[in-house]
Every structure is written in C-alpha cells, then in structure tokens.
Amino acid sequence: MLSQDPFSSWLGIEIVEVSKGKCKVKMTVRKEMLNSMNYAHGGITYSLADTAFGFAANTYGKFAVSIETSINHIEAIEEGDVLVAESIIEKTGNKLGFHIVEVKRGNDLVALFKGVVYRTQKEW
C-alpha cells in the first residue's frame, strides 16, 4: 500500500512492522509541517495515525475504507520529533473494523486516534 500512497510517502512515513490487524509506522517532523506557532500542524499527527489505521485495516486482503475517525491531540509536536503511530486495538466484524491508534514521541503519548472502517468485497 505504501508504494501506492504518494501522500504518506511525501510525509516520509516508514513502516516499522505490520501483521494481520496491526501496523506500526514512523516519521520525522520537518519544518514544512509546522504551523504559525512553530509546532507541528495537527494534520501531521492525524495523517500519521490515519496511515497506521488504514494499513492495519487493509491487512485482511479486502479493501477497507474509512467511515469515521477522530483524534485527541495530547502534546505539542516540534520540528525534529520522531513520531511512531501504532494500531494497538483492533476489533473486526464481517463489514466493520474498529481501531485505536497511539501516536508516541519516545515513551510519551502525544495523540490518540480512533477509526472505523467499512470492509468491501473488493480484493487487493
């Protein structure tokens, strides 16, 4: 999926590990990702978490598309911070999948993401 995802590639996201229903990704915050207050734009942690969520949800061989997401921003992020997003909780039914993604800077939780996907019948 990453090779077919120009946005995640542009962000510099790397896959750390992936298994059925799980995904861990990382990236380094760059200057062009900062807002006017010199902190990372909230969309940066959202995008990193959304990538982990999407990749984890699609490990079952069927296209899974996001139908609802939310994020809590817990700590400010600065240029040079290395962030890791990991899909830590996953519950899958026939049509819906539920995921919780933690975004961390080292051991510090900086954002918490929740997402729901709809599983299509289309195969990867």
C-alpha positions as a Markdown table, in Angstrom:
| # | Residue | x | y | z |
|---|---|---|---|---|
| 1 | Met | 0.0 | 0.0 | 0.0 |
| 2 | Leu | 2.8 | 2.5 | 0.8 |
| 3 | Ser | 4.2 | 2.3 | -2.7 |
| 4 | Gln | 0.7 | 3.3 | -4.0 |
| 5 | Asp | 0.3 | 6.1 | -1.4 |
| 6 | Pro | 2.1 | 9.3 | -2.6 |
| 7 | Phe | 0.8 | 11.4 | 0.4 |
| 8 | Ser | 2.2 | 9.0 | 3.1 |
| 9 | Ser | 5.4 | 8.8 | 1.0 |
| 10 | Trp | 5.7 | 12.6 | 0.8 |
| 11 | Leu | 5.3 | 12.7 | 4.6 |
| 12 | Gly | 8.3 | 10.4 | 4.9 |
| 13 | Ile | 6.3 | 7.7 | 6.7 |
| 14 | Glu | 8.1 | 4.3 | 7.1 |
| 15 | Ile | 6.6 | 1.0 | 8.0 |
| 16 | Val | 8.2 | -0.4 | 11.2 |
| 17 | Glu | 6.1 | -3.6 | 11.4 |
| 18 | Val | 2.9 | -5.0 | 10.1 |
| 19 | Ser | 0.8 | -8.1 | 10.9 |
| 20 | Lys | -2.8 | -9.0 | 10.5 |
| 21 | Gly | -4.9 | -6.2 | 12.0 |
| 22 | Lys | -1.8 | -4.3 | 13.2 |
| 23 | Cys | 0.6 | -1.7 | 11.8 |
| 24 | Lys | 3.3 | 0.5 | 13.3 |
| 25 | Val | 4.7 | 3.4 | 11.3 |
| 26 | Lys | 7.1 | 6.3 | 12.0 |
| 27 | Met | 8.1 | 9.6 | 10.6 |
| 28 | Thr | 10.2 | 12.7 | 11.5 |
| 29 | Val | 8.6 | 16.1 | 11.7 |
| 30 | Arg | 10.0 | 18.5 | 9.2 |
| 31 | Lys | 10.0 | 22.4 | 9.1 |
| 32 | Glu | 7.3 | 22.5 | 6.4 |
| 33 | Met | 5.0 | 20.5 | 8.7 |
| 34 | Leu | 4.9 | 23.3 | 11.3 |
| 35 | Asn | 2.1 | 25.8 | 11.9 |
| 36 | Ser | 2.3 | 29.6 | 12.6 |
| 37 | Met | 3.1 | 28.8 | 16.3 |
| 38 | Asn | 6.2 | 26.7 | 15.3 |
| 39 | Tyr | 4.5 | 23.4 | 16.3 |
| 40 | Ala | 3.5 | 20.6 | 14.1 |
| 41 | His | 0.2 | 21.2 | 12.4 |
| 42 | Gly | -2.5 | 18.9 | 13.9 |
| 43 | Gly | -2.9 | 17.3 | 10.5 |
| 44 | Ile | 0.5 | 15.8 | 10.8 |
| 45 | Thr | -0.2 | 13.5 | 13.8 |
| 46 | Tyr | -3.7 | 12.9 | 12.3 |
| 47 | Ser | -2.1 | 11.8 | 8.9 |
| 48 | Leu | 0.5 | 9.6 | 10.6 |
| 49 | Ala | -2.2 | 7.9 | 12.7 |
| 50 | Asp | -4.6 | 7.6 | 9.8 |
| 51 | Thr | -1.9 | 5.8 | 7.8 |
| 52 | Ala | -1.3 | 3.3 | 10.5 |
| 53 | Phe | -5.1 | 2.8 | 10.8 |
| 54 | Gly | -5.6 | 2.4 | 7.1 |
| 55 | Phe | -2.7 | 0.0 | 6.6 |
| 56 | Ala | -3.8 | -2.1 | 9.6 |
| 57 | Ala | -7.4 | -2.3 | 8.4 |
| 58 | Asn | -6.3 | -3.4 | 5.0 |
| 59 | Thr | -4.2 | -6.4 | 6.2 |
| 60 | Tyr | -7.2 | -8.8 | 5.6 |
| 61 | Gly | -6.9 | -8.8 | 1.8 |
| 62 | Lys | -10.0 | -6.8 | 1.2 |
| 63 | Phe | -10.3 | -3.0 | 0.5 |
| 64 | Ala | -11.3 | -1.3 | 3.8 |
| 65 | Val | -12.4 | 2.3 | 3.6 |
| 66 | Ser | -12.6 | 4.8 | 6.5 |
| 67 | Ile | -16.1 | 5.8 | 7.5 |
| 68 | Glu | -15.4 | 7.7 | 10.8 |
| 69 | Thr | -12.3 | 8.9 | 12.6 |
| 70 | Ser | -11.3 | 11.2 | 15.4 |
| 71 | Ile | -8.2 | 12.3 | 17.2 |
| 72 | Asn | -7.2 | 13.8 | 20.5 |
| 73 | His | -4.0 | 15.9 | 20.4 |
| 74 | Ile | -2.4 | 15.5 | 23.8 |
| 75 | Glu | 1.1 | 17.1 | 23.5 |
| 76 | Ala | 2.6 | 19.7 | 21.2 |
| 77 | Ile | 5.0 | 18.4 | 18.5 |
| 78 | Glu | 8.2 | 20.1 | 17.3 |
| 79 | Glu | 10.4 | 20.0 | 14.3 |
| 80 | Gly | 12.8 | 17.0 | 14.5 |
| 81 | Asp | 10.5 | 15.0 | 16.7 |
| 82 | Val | 10.3 | 11.3 | 15.7 |
| 83 | Leu | 6.7 | 10.1 | 15.9 |
| 84 | Val | 5.6 | 6.5 | 16.0 |
| 85 | Ala | 1.9 | 5.5 | 15.4 |
| 86 | Glu | 0.8 | 2.0 | 16.3 |
| 87 | Ser | -2.6 | 0.4 | 15.8 |
| 88 | Ile | -2.9 | -1.1 | 19.2 |
| 89 | Ile | -6.6 | -2.2 | 19.5 |
| 90 | Glu | -8.5 | -3.9 | 16.6 |
| 91 | Lys | -11.9 | -5.4 | 16.5 |
| 92 | Thr | -13.1 | -6.8 | 13.2 |
| 93 | Gly | -16.6 | -7.9 | 12.1 |
| 94 | Asn | -17.8 | -9.0 | 8.7 |
| 95 | Lys | -18.3 | -5.5 | 7.5 |
| 96 | Leu | -16.9 | -3.1 | 10.1 |
| 97 | Gly | -13.5 | -2.8 | 11.7 |
| 98 | Phe | -12.7 | -0.7 | 14.8 |
| 99 | His | -9.1 | 0.6 | 15.6 |
| 100 | Ile | -7.4 | 2.6 | 18.2 |
| 101 | Val | -4.0 | 4.1 | 17.3 |
| 102 | Glu | -1.5 | 5.6 | 19.7 |
| 103 | Val | 1.0 | 8.2 | 18.5 |
| 104 | Lys | 4.1 | 8.5 | 20.6 |
| 105 | Arg | 7.2 | 10.5 | 20.8 |
| 106 | Gly | 9.6 | 8.1 | 22.6 |
| 107 | Asn | 7.5 | 6.8 | 25.5 |
| 108 | Asp | 5.2 | 9.9 | 25.6 |
| 109 | Leu | 1.7 | 9.6 | 24.2 |
| 110 | Val | 1.1 | 12.7 | 22.0 |
| 111 | Ala | -2.1 | 11.8 | 20.3 |
| 112 | Leu | -4.9 | 9.1 | 20.4 |
| 113 | Phe | -6.8 | 8.2 | 17.3 |
| 114 | Lys | -10.0 | 6.2 | 16.8 |
| 115 | Gly | -11.2 | 4.9 | 13.5 |
| 116 | Val | -13.9 | 2.8 | 11.9 |
| 117 | Val | -13.6 | 1.1 | 8.5 |
| 118 | Tyr | -16.1 | -0.5 | 6.2 |
| 119 | Arg | -14.8 | -3.7 | 4.6 |
| 120 | Thr | -15.7 | -4.1 | 1.0 |
| 121 | Gln | -15.7 | -7.3 | -1.0 |
| 122 | Lys | -13.0 | -6.0 | -3.4 |
| 123 | Glu | -9.8 | -7.8 | -3.1 |
| 124 | Trp | -6.3 | -6.3 | -3.0 |
